[in-house]
């Protein structure tokens, strides 16, 4: 499919003797086409959701999950920014 990019995300638990990342200092952000669909799919499959899906005034709809190593993953879709935030945007 020209113009489309497919991304696969896989989580792997640390193996025996491997150091577990403490989850501090990094967040992975993933922009998706349908954040509601991804939220339902991941929640149904048992992925631990640490922040339920919501609309944010800074211009996205998002939820947060945590991977097995403790890294937060911010999954979002851009939305219209609230007027009080839009004044600070360069767009």
Biotite code that builds the C-alpha atoms (Angstrom):
import biotite.structure as struc

atoms = struc.array([
    struc.Atom([0.000, 0.000, 0.000], chain_id="A", res_id=1, res_name="UNK", atom_name="CA", element="C"),
    struc.Atom([1.715, 3.097, -1.210], chain_id="A", res_id=2, res_name="UNK", atom_name="CA", element="C"),
    struc.Atom([1.690, 5.908, 1.315], chain_id="A", res_id=3, res_name="UNK", atom_name="CA", element="C"),
    struc.Atom([0.721, 3.652, 4.211], chain_id="A", res_id=4, res_name="UNK", atom_name="CA", element="C"),
    struc.Atom([3.086, 2.618, 6.931], chain_id="A", res_id=5, res_name="UNK", atom_name="CA", element="C"),
    struc.Atom([2.505, -0.470, 8.998], chain_id="A", res_id=6, res_name="UNK", atom_name="CA", element="C"),
    struc.Atom([4.045, -0.618, 12.434], chain_id="A", res_id=7, res_name="UNK", atom_name="CA", element="C"),
    struc.Atom([4.077, -3.629, 14.688], chain_id="A", res_id=8, res_name="UNK", atom_name="CA", element="C"),
    struc.Atom([4.735, -3.221, 18.384], chain_id="A", res_id=9, res_name="UNK", atom_name="CA", element="C"),
    struc.Atom([5.800, -6.224, 20.406], chain_id="A", res_id=10, res_name="UNK", atom_name="CA", element="C"),
    struc.Atom([6.412, -6.373, 24.144], chain_id="A", res_id=11, res_name="UNK", atom_name="CA", element="C"),
    struc.Atom([8.751, -8.921, 25.590], chain_id="A", res_id=12, res_name="UNK", atom_name="CA", element="C"),
    struc.Atom([9.228, -9.600, 29.267], chain_id="A", res_id=13, res_name="UNK", atom_name="CA", element="C"),
    struc.Atom([12.840, -9.553, 30.458], chain_id="A", res_id=14, res_name="UNK", atom_name="CA", element="C"),
    struc.Atom([14.531, -12.954, 30.422], chain_id="A", res_id=15, res_name="UNK", atom_name="CA", element="C"),
    struc.Atom([16.109, -14.606, 33.428], chain_id="A", res_id=16, res_name="UNK", atom_name="CA", element="C"),
    struc.Atom([19.078, -12.607, 34.658], chain_id="A", res_id=17, res_name="UNK", atom_name="CA", element="C"),
    struc.Atom([18.253, -9.552, 32.547], chain_id="A", res_id=18, res_name="UNK", atom_name="CA", element="C"),
    struc.Atom([18.025, -6.166, 34.208], chain_id="A", res_id=19, res_name="UNK", atom_name="CA", element="C"),
    struc.Atom([14.507, -4.735, 34.245], chain_id="A", res_id=20, res_name="UNK", atom_name="CA", element="C"),
    struc.Atom([14.256, -1.105, 33.151], chain_id="A", res_id=21, res_name="UNK", atom_name="CA", element="C"),
    struc.Atom([12.705, 0.944, 35.961], chain_id="A", res_id=22, res_name="UNK", atom_name="CA", element="C"),
    struc.Atom([10.427, 2.919, 33.609], chain_id="A", res_id=23, res_name="UNK", atom_name="CA", element="C"),
    struc.Atom([11.805, 6.307, 34.619], chain_id="A", res_id=24, res_name="UNK", atom_name="CA", element="C"),
    struc.Atom([12.964, 8.890, 32.106], chain_id="A", res_id=25, res_name="UNK", atom_name="CA", element="C"),
    struc.Atom([11.344, 7.645, 28.918], chain_id="A", res_id=26, res_name="UNK", atom_name="CA", element="C"),
    struc.Atom([7.864, 7.532, 27.396], chain_id="A", res_id=27, res_name="UNK", atom_name="CA", element="C"),
    struc.Atom([7.041, 6.055, 24.022], chain_id="A", res_id=28, res_name="UNK", atom_name="CA", element="C"),
    struc.Atom([4.421, 8.038, 22.079], chain_id="A", res_id=29, res_name="UNK", atom_name="CA", element="C"),
    struc.Atom([2.455, 6.322, 19.324], chain_id="A", res_id=30, res_name="UNK", atom_name="CA", element="C"),
    struc.Atom([0.121, 8.235, 17.027], chain_id="A", res_id=31, res_name="UNK", atom_name="CA", element="C"),
    struc.Atom([-2.619, 5.988, 15.645], chain_id="A", res_id=32, res_name="UNK", atom_name="CA", element="C"),
    struc.Atom([-5.444, 6.469, 13.150], chain_id="A", res_id=33, res_name="UNK", atom_name="CA", element="C"),
    struc.Atom([-8.200, 5.176, 15.462], chain_id="A", res_id=34, res_name="UNK", atom_name="CA", element="C"),
    struc.Atom([-7.317, 5.557, 19.134], chain_id="A", res_id=35, res_name="UNK", atom_name="CA", element="C"),
    struc.Atom([-10.695, 4.245, 20.320], chain_id="A", res_id=36, res_name="UNK", atom_name="CA", element="C"),
    struc.Atom([-10.294, 1.042, 18.330], chain_id="A", res_id=37, res_name="UNK", atom_name="CA", element="C"),
    struc.Atom([-6.777, 0.509, 19.676], chain_id="A", res_id=38, res_name="UNK", atom_name="CA", element="C"),
    struc.Atom([-7.912, 1.187, 23.239], chain_id="A", res_id=39, res_name="UNK", atom_name="CA", element="C"),
    struc.Atom([-10.712, -1.403, 22.996], chain_id="A", res_id=40, res_name="UNK", atom_name="CA", element="C"),
    struc.Atom([-8.454, -3.970, 21.337], chain_id="A", res_id=41, res_name="UNK", atom_name="CA", element="C"),
    struc.Atom([-5.598, -3.610, 23.822], chain_id="A", res_id=42, res_name="UNK", atom_name="CA", element="C"),
    struc.Atom([-7.854, -3.514, 26.890], chain_id="A", res_id=43, res_name="UNK", atom_name="CA", element="C"),
    struc.Atom([-9.726, -6.620, 25.692], chain_id="A", res_id=44, res_name="UNK", atom_name="CA", element="C"),
    struc.Atom([-6.425, -8.451, 25.196], chain_id="A", res_id=45, res_name="UNK", atom_name="CA", element="C"),
    struc.Atom([-5.406, -7.753, 28.801], chain_id="A", res_id=46, res_name="UNK", atom_name="CA", element="C"),
    struc.Atom([-2.750, -5.088, 28.273], chain_id="A", res_id=47, res_name="UNK", atom_name="CA", element="C"),
    struc.Atom([-2.459, -3.070, 31.508], chain_id="A", res_id=48, res_name="UNK", atom_name="CA", element="C"),
    struc.Atom([-3.967, 0.378, 30.916], chain_id="A", res_id=49, res_name="UNK", atom_name="CA", element="C"),
    struc.Atom([-2.644, 2.945, 33.397], chain_id="A", res_id=50, res_name="UNK", atom_name="CA", element="C"),
    struc.Atom([-4.753, 5.897, 32.175], chain_id="A", res_id=51, res_name="UNK", atom_name="CA", element="C"),
    struc.Atom([-8.142, 5.407, 30.573], chain_id="A", res_id=52, res_name="UNK", atom_name="CA", element="C"),
    struc.Atom([-8.938, 6.989, 27.226], chain_id="A", res_id=53, res_name="UNK", atom_name="CA", element="C"),
    struc.Atom([-9.853, 10.681, 27.342], chain_id="A", res_id=54, res_name="UNK", atom_name="CA", element="C"),
    struc.Atom([-9.931, 13.907, 25.347], chain_id="A", res_id=55, res_name="UNK", atom_name="CA", element="C"),
    struc.Atom([-7.179, 16.356, 26.264], chain_id="A", res_id=56, res_name="UNK", atom_name="CA", element="C"),
    struc.Atom([-7.475, 20.138, 25.821], chain_id="A", res_id=57, res_name="UNK", atom_name="CA", element="C"),
    struc.Atom([-3.984, 20.356, 24.295], chain_id="A", res_id=58, res_name="UNK", atom_name="CA", element="C"),
    struc.Atom([-5.311, 18.602, 21.198], chain_id="A", res_id=59, res_name="UNK", atom_name="CA", element="C"),
    struc.Atom([-5.381, 14.849, 21.386], chain_id="A", res_id=60, res_name="UNK", atom_name="CA", element="C"),
    struc.Atom([-7.435, 11.860, 22.495], chain_id="A", res_id=61, res_name="UNK", atom_name="CA", element="C"),
    struc.Atom([-5.238, 9.397, 24.332], chain_id="A", res_id=62, res_name="UNK", atom_name="CA", element="C"),
    struc.Atom([-4.660, 6.608, 26.798], chain_id="A", res_id=63, res_name="UNK", atom_name="CA", element="C"),
    struc.Atom([-1.552, 5.274, 28.497], chain_id="A", res_id=64, res_name="UNK", atom_name="CA", element="C"),
    struc.Atom([-0.402, 1.699, 28.923], chain_id="A", res_id=65, res_name="UNK", atom_name="CA", element="C"),
    struc.Atom([2.745, 0.284, 30.484], chain_id="A", res_id=66, res_name="UNK", atom_name="CA", element="C"),
    struc.Atom([4.907, -2.287, 28.740], chain_id="A", res_id=67, res_name="UNK", atom_name="CA", element="C"),
    struc.Atom([6.331, -5.293, 30.658], chain_id="A", res_id=68, res_name="UNK", atom_name="CA", element="C"),
    struc.Atom([9.604, -3.430, 31.292], chain_id="A", res_id=69, res_name="UNK", atom_name="CA", element="C"),
    struc.Atom([7.722, -0.551, 32.943], chain_id="A", res_id=70, res_name="UNK", atom_name="CA", element="C"),
    struc.Atom([7.928, 1.944, 30.068], chain_id="A", res_id=71, res_name="UNK", atom_name="CA", element="C"),
    struc.Atom([4.821, 4.122, 29.676], chain_id="A", res_id=72, res_name="UNK", atom_name="CA", element="C"),
    struc.Atom([3.331, 4.104, 26.170], chain_id="A", res_id=73, res_name="UNK", atom_name="CA", element="C"),
    struc.Atom([1.195, 7.147, 25.292], chain_id="A", res_id=74, res_name="UNK", atom_name="CA", element="C"),
    struc.Atom([-1.194, 6.183, 22.482], chain_id="A", res_id=75, res_name="UNK", atom_name="CA", element="C"),
    struc.Atom([-2.964, 9.127, 20.861], chain_id="A", res_id=76, res_name="UNK", atom_name="CA", element="C"),
    struc.Atom([-4.767, 10.675, 17.921], chain_id="A", res_id=77, res_name="UNK", atom_name="CA", element="C"),
    struc.Atom([-4.577, 14.446, 17.332], chain_id="A", res_id=78, res_name="UNK", atom_name="CA", element="C"),
    struc.Atom([-7.826, 16.370, 17.820], chain_id="A", res_id=79, res_name="UNK", atom_name="CA", element="C"),
    struc.Atom([-8.892, 20.001, 17.800], chain_id="A", res_id=80, res_name="UNK", atom_name="CA", element="C"),
    struc.Atom([-7.030, 22.004, 20.430], chain_id="A", res_id=81, res_name="UNK", atom_name="CA", element="C"),
    struc.Atom([-9.028, 23.922, 23.031], chain_id="A", res_id=82, res_name="UNK", atom_name="CA", element="C"),
    struc.Atom([-8.873, 27.726, 22.552], chain_id="A", res_id=83, res_name="UNK", atom_name="CA", element="C"),
    struc.Atom([-6.921, 28.261, 25.781], chain_id="A", res_id=84, res_name="UNK", atom_name="CA", element="C"),
    struc.Atom([-4.130, 26.023, 24.400], chain_id="A", res_id=85, res_name="UNK", atom_name="CA", element="C"),
    struc.Atom([-4.342, 27.083, 20.748], chain_id="A", res_id=86, res_name="UNK", atom_name="CA", element="C"),
    struc.Atom([-2.852, 30.495, 21.508], chain_id="A", res_id=87, res_name="UNK", atom_name="CA", element="C"),
    struc.Atom([0.436, 28.756, 22.351], chain_id="A", res_id=88, res_name="UNK", atom_name="CA", element="C"),
    struc.Atom([0.567, 26.548, 19.264], chain_id="A", res_id=89, res_name="UNK", atom_name="CA", element="C"),
    struc.Atom([2.768, 27.325, 16.269], chain_id="A", res_id=90, res_name="UNK", atom_name="CA", element="C"),
    struc.Atom([0.270, 25.651, 13.886], chain_id="A", res_id=91, res_name="UNK", atom_name="CA", element="C"),
])
